[in-house]
Amino acid sequence: MAKLLNLQEWANSIYSTPPSLSTLRRWVREGRIYPAPELHGKEYKLMPDSIYVDPSKKNLRLKPKHRKLPATGTLLERLRHDEKASTLRR
């Protein structure tokens, strides 16, 4: 298991000019550091390989490569071809 670092040690290892401790604490509260640091007493401890995640970036989620179409066709295809939809069970 890797040795846990506090916020200041982590920032010194990642950034040439690290942000202030208050900024680092705000990032933790806002969930901008992954994996999330743990509070040990009065200070946060995190893994050395933790990264900063910018929440304003849209491509954080993995996109599926290919979605399989339903066997009966999509709703738009059924409407175009005037096919009846199967009845709903209640």
N, C-alpha and C positions, 0 to 999 in steps of 0.2 A: 504494500500500500504506500502511495506517495505521501510525502510530508505535506500537511496543510499549511497554507500561507495566510497571513492576515491581508487586509485590503491594500495597505501601503506597500508591503513586500511584493505583492502580485503586480501592482501598478508600476513599481520600479523595474520589475523584470520585463514588463510588456512595453511600456512607453519610455521614450528618451526624456521627455518632460512630463511626469505623471500628473494627472488631475489632482485637485485637492481632496482631502479626506471627506469633506462634506459632499462633494460631487460623487465620489465613489459610493458613499452610503445612499445617496439618492438613486443611483443606478441600481443598487441592490433592491431598494424598495419598489422601484418601477419594473423590476424583472428584466433588466438589460444585460445581466451577466448570466451566462449559461455554462455549466450547470449552476443552479442557484446556490449561493454561499449559505452556510449555516451559522447561526448565532451561537457562539460559545462564550457564555458570560456576557461581557460588554462589547466584544468585538466579533466581527464576521471572519470566518475561516473558509477558504475555498481551495479547490484543487489547482495545482500549478498550470494545468492545461486548459483552464477556464478561458472563455472568450467573451468579448463584448458583442452584443447583438443589437443592431439598430432596428427598433420596431417600426420605423417609417418605411423600411424597405419592404416591398410587396412580395418578393420571391423567397420568403422564409419557409413556406410550406412546400413539400414535395408534390409535384403534379403527377397524376397517373399518366403512364405512357400511352395507353390505348384503352378506351372504354369499349366494352363489348355491347353491341346493340341488342335489344330484345329480339327474341326469335320471331315474334309476331309483328315486328316492325314498330317504329316509333309512333307516337300519337299523331304527329304531323303526316306521316305516310298513310296511316289508316284514314285520316280525314280526307286526304287528297283522293284516295281510291274508293271512298264511300263504303268502307268496310265497317261492319258493325263491331263494336267493342263487346267483349265478353261481359255478361251480366255480373254485377257485384253481388257477393254473398253478404247477407246481413245477419 
